[in-house]
Amino acid sequence: MSGHDDFATRAKLTIGGRFDPCMRRSVQSIVLYEADRCLRSRYAFLKPFQKKIALYLTAVDLVKTLDFLTDQNREEVMFRTNSSKQPVPPDLAWKRLRALERDIKATILPKMKAVMDSEEGNGKSHEELCELMLQREYEEVTQNSLPHPPLWEFTHYNIFLVYRMYYRGLAMDPNIFPAVPPRSVDVPVKKPDNVRDFVRNNIIASHEGAGLENSDMVPCVPPLVNGGEARQETSVASSLPDLGTMTIDGHHNNNNDQHYE
């Protein structure tokens, strides 16, 4: 891939720079996958509920970077279902992420290997292999040998966009762009009584460009700066009073550094 490459750029190129409602779950899958890439090095310091909150908030931030979506599209992408019109809960978002990772390894990669090993797949490009596999899948599911409809991938195989965007052959693209979160994300030390309310309030505060009302969020993940590079900052956590949050690099923001395995 030539030119600038980052999450928003590759997502736009892979999808085609347009959005249809049937793409909702596919786009949700890639933002969850990318949020996970952004946070993997920090998971060792987080409790389970903290991982889920960090994943969800980062995924919402990533949706905002997709300039081919309207504000309404961005909201729809993070719905639990289209009929419910309710945001997917953080615990369910985590389960969907883990499920798509398993399905890629258990389903997509073996089928892609069969395509690559076939005479038909010999010498084909990544996009050509993807189309061959989708056509085989379509014929198997529908018992129809006609070309698959243009949006069939999104209506019946929503995790395939993750493979198409991140993989080459049977492995991750060796030239994949660096995973950089759009902004710093922090998590509470203690599990909130209502995780959904905590997440919703954090999203509202972020949208309004303000901190939470009780000012308990501390920056720790380097946000994007010019050219999409991460800005390196010294953590200010040790200089702040006990505010009841822990940055996702594992530092409790009081005078005692706490790490959660």
Secondary structure, DSSP 8 states (H G I E B T S, - for coil): --S---HHHHHHHHHTS---GGGHHHHHHHHHHHHHHHHGGGGGGS-HHHHHHHHHHHHHHHHHT-TTS-HHHHHHHTBS-TTT--B--HHHHHHHHHHHHHHIIIIIHHHHHHHHHSTTTTT--HHHHHHHHHHHHHHHHH---S---TTHHHHH-TTHHHHHHHEETTEE-TT------SS--EEESS--S-HHHHHHHHHHHHHTT---TT------S--B-GGG-B------GGGS---SEEETTS-BSSSS-----
